[in-house]
Amino acid sequence: MMPAIMILAVVSIVYGACLALVPDGLKKIIAYSSISHLGYVMLGLASLDLIGIQGAILQMVSHGLVAGGLFFMVGMNLRAHALA
């Protein structure tokens, strides 16, 4: 079943990247790019290799920090424009 999961991961990577090009809102761009990033996590986990799993864990941690920070900054930017 691993080849099917790997194919779905690659489709998720490409589909998420294509969707991130379309929307006009920053929150939507970040959300759609998250789909693409988590496809890399799924691909690393599906490899069932030590380096692939370690890379998936590193990607999950870095994605959580970066995406959280980006959503925070976009939210602060929207509040600053609402107050002005």
MOFEN-V44844 format. One record per residue. N is the residue number from 1. PSI is psi as a letter, one per 30 degrees, with the letter a starting at -180 (* if undefined). OMEGA is omega in radians with two decimals (none if undefined). D_FIRST is the distance of its C-alpha to the first C-alpha in Angstrom with 1 decimal. Layout:
BEGIN
{{N	PSI	OMEGA	D_FIRST} {N	PSI	OMEGA	D_FIRST}}
END
This chain:
BEGIN
{{1	f	-3.11	0.0} {2	e	3.10	3.8} {3	e	3.11	5.7} {4	e	3.11	5.5} {5	e	3.12	6.5} {6	e	3.10	8.9} {7	e	3.09	10.2} {8	e	3.11	11.0} {9	e	3.13	12.6} {10	e	3.08	14.7} {11	e	3.11	15.7} {12	e	3.13	16.7} {13	e	-3.09	18.7} {14	e	-3.11	20.6} {15	e	3.11	21.1} {16	e	3.12	22.4} {17	e	3.12	24.7} {18	e	3.12	26.1} {19	e	-3.13	26.8} {20	f	3.13	28.6} {21	f	-2.98	31.0} {22	e	-2.96	32.2} {23	l	-3.13	33.7} {24	f	3.14	37.1} {25	k	-3.12	36.8} {26	e	3.13	35.9} {27	e	3.12	34.0} {28	e	3.11	31.7} {29	e	3.13	31.2} {30	e	-3.13	30.2} {31	e	3.14	27.8} {32	e	3.08	26.1} {33	f	3.06	25.9} {34	e	3.08	24.2} {35	e	3.14	21.3} {36	e	-3.13	21.1} {37	e	-3.13	21.6} {38	f	2.98	18.9} {39	e	3.06	16.4} {40	e	3.10	17.4} {41	e	-3.14	16.8} {42	e	3.12	13.2} {43	e	3.10	12.8} {44	e	3.12	14.7} {45	e	-3.14	12.9} {46	f	3.13	9.4} {47	f	-3.12	11.4} {48	h	3.10	12.0} {49	k	-3.09	15.4} {50	e	-3.13	18.7} {51	e	3.11	20.1} {52	e	3.13	17.1} {53	e	3.09	17.3} {54	e	3.08	21.0} {55	e	3.11	21.0} {56	e	3.11	18.8} {57	e	3.11	21.4} {58	e	3.11	24.2} {59	e	3.12	23.0} {60	e	-3.13	22.8} {61	e	-3.12	26.3} {62	e	3.12	27.8} {63	e	3.12	26.3} {64	e	3.14	27.7} {65	e	-3.08	31.1} {66	e	-3.12	31.4} {67	e	3.08	30.2} {68	e	3.11	32.4} {69	e	3.13	35.3} {70	e	3.10	34.9} {71	e	3.10	34.8} {72	e	-3.12	37.8} {73	e	3.10	39.7} {74	e	3.10	39.1} {75	e	3.11	40.3} {76	e	3.12	43.3} {77	e	3.13	44.0} {78	e	3.10	44.0} {79	e	-3.13	46.3} {80	e	3.12	48.7} {81	e	3.12	49.0} {82	e	-3.13	49.6} {83	f	-3.08	52.4} {84	*	none	54.0}}
END
